Amino acid sequence: MYKIGLIGDRDTTMGFRALGLATFEVSGQSDTEQAVMEVMRDNFAVVLITERAYARVAQMLHEHRDRAFPVYSLIPDNQGSIGLGQKRLSKMIERAIGVDILFKEVGKN
């Protein structure tokens, strides 16, 4: 059976832990990398990861982008969004269909 997990700071993981998600509390580069390696080894289908945690391991995840599982979904942490989730979604859509239809501002080329 597949699992759903969350990688993020203490405050963010606390709420999700109460919902029954497997949580990985991280605060720095090495523990974030370690958490990513653990979810890759285990049966995780979906991993929510805070934008700040993602920023620390973006290159690592990019190197493993061809894996079917887990699927990573970026979420803001308790301090709010830093825009990485929106940028990532925009790039994926643009790559899939060839044009940025979501976040392109009117009047800009």
C-alpha positions in Angstrom: 0.0 0.0 0.0 1.3 3.5 -0.9 1.7 6.3 1.7 1.3 10.0 1.7 4.0 12.1 3.4 5.0 15.6 4.2 8.5 17.1 4.3 8.7 20.5 6.1 9.4 22.6 9.1 8.1 21.7 12.6 5.1 24.0 12.6 3.9 22.7 9.2 4.4 19.0 9.9 2.6 19.2 13.3 -0.9 19.8 11.7 -0.5 17.1 9.0 0.8 14.6 11.6 -2.6 14.9 13.3 -4.2 13.9 10.0 -2.3 10.6 9.9 0.3 11.6 7.3 3.9 10.4 7.6 5.8 13.5 8.4 9.5 14.4 8.1 10.5 17.4 10.2 13.5 19.2 8.5 15.4 22.4 9.2 18.6 22.2 7.1 20.2 20.8 4.0 21.3 17.4 5.2 18.1 16.4 7.0 16.0 17.5 4.0 18.2 15.4 1.7 17.9 12.5 4.1 14.1 12.8 4.2 13.9 12.8 0.4 16.0 9.7 0.3 13.8 8.0 2.8 10.6 8.7 0.9 12.3 7.5 -2.3 13.2 4.1 -0.7 9.8 3.6 1.0 6.3 3.2 -0.6 5.3 6.8 -0.9 3.0 7.8 -3.8 2.6 11.5 -2.9 4.9 13.7 -0.9 3.9 17.2 0.1 7.0 19.4 0.5 7.1 22.9 1.7 8.6 25.4 -0.8 11.5 26.3 1.5 12.4 22.6 2.0 12.1 22.1 -1.8 14.5 25.0 -2.4 17.1 23.0 -0.5 16.7 19.8 -2.6 15.5 21.1 -6.0 18.5 19.8 -7.8 18.4 16.5 -6.1 14.7 16.1 -7.1 15.4 17.2 -10.6 17.9 14.4 -11.0 15.2 11.9 -10.0 12.4 13.5 -12.1 12.0 10.3 -14.3 10.8 8.2 -11.4 7.0 7.5 -11.3 6.8 7.7 -7.5 6.7 9.6 -5.4 5.0 12.6 -6.9 6.0 15.9 -5.1 3.6 18.7 -4.6 4.8 22.0 -3.2 2.9 23.7 -0.5 3.6 27.0 1.4 4.8 26.7 5.0 3.6 28.6 8.0 5.4 31.7 6.8 3.5 31.8 3.5 4.4 31.1 -0.1 7.7 32.2 -1.7 6.3 31.5 -5.2 8.2 28.3 -6.0 5.0 26.2 -6.4 3.5 28.7 -8.8 6.7 28.8 -10.9 7.0 25.1 -10.9 3.4 24.6 -12.1 3.9 27.2 -14.8 7.0 25.6 -16.1 5.4 22.1 -16.2 2.4 23.4 -18.1 4.6 25.4 -20.5 6.7 22.3 -21.2 3.6 20.2 -21.7 1.7 22.4 -24.1 4.3 24.9 -25.3 2.9 28.1 -23.8 2.3 29.6 -20.3 -1.5 29.9 -20.1 -1.9 30.2 -16.4 0.3 33.0 -15.1 1.1 35.1 -18.2 0.2 38.7 -17.6 -2.0 40.5 -20.1 -0.1 42.8 -22.4 3.4 41.2 -21.8 5.2 39.3 -24.5 
